């Protein structure tokens, strides 16, 4: 019984680390995309004529 709990804790810890890494990578990617799209918006506002 204790061995089963020990193995389950190992799997749970590994999944937690994996989800953490995925979250960090996704956050960085979203930040880069926001910066790029913001730059495009700022550069294209010069072409607007009222």
N, C-alpha and C positions, 0 to 999 in steps of 0.2 A: 504494500500500500504506500509506504513512504517513498519507495523508488518511483512509483507512478507520479506522485506529486512532484518529486524532484525533476523528473523529465518534463512534466507539464510546465513547471516554472521556467525551465530552460527554453522551451518553445515560445512561451509567452514573452520572455525577455528578448529573444531574437526578433520576434514580430514587432515588438515595441521599438526596437532600434531601427528596423527596416522602415517602419512607418515614419519615424522621426526623420530619417535621411530623405525619404521621398517628400515629406512636407517641406524640408529645407530647400531641396532642389526646385520644387514647384513654386515656392515663394520667391526664390531668386529669379526664376524664369518669368514670373508674372511682373516682378519689379522692372526687369529689363524691357519687357513688352510695353509697360506703362510709360517708361521714359522715352522709348522710341516713338510711340504714338503721340505723346505730348510734344515732342520735338517736331514731328510732322505737322501737327496742328498749328504750332507757333510759326513755322515757316510758311504755311499756306495762308495764314491770315493776311499777309501782305498783298495777296492777289484779289482780295475781296474789294469790290467797288460799290459804294453806297450811292 
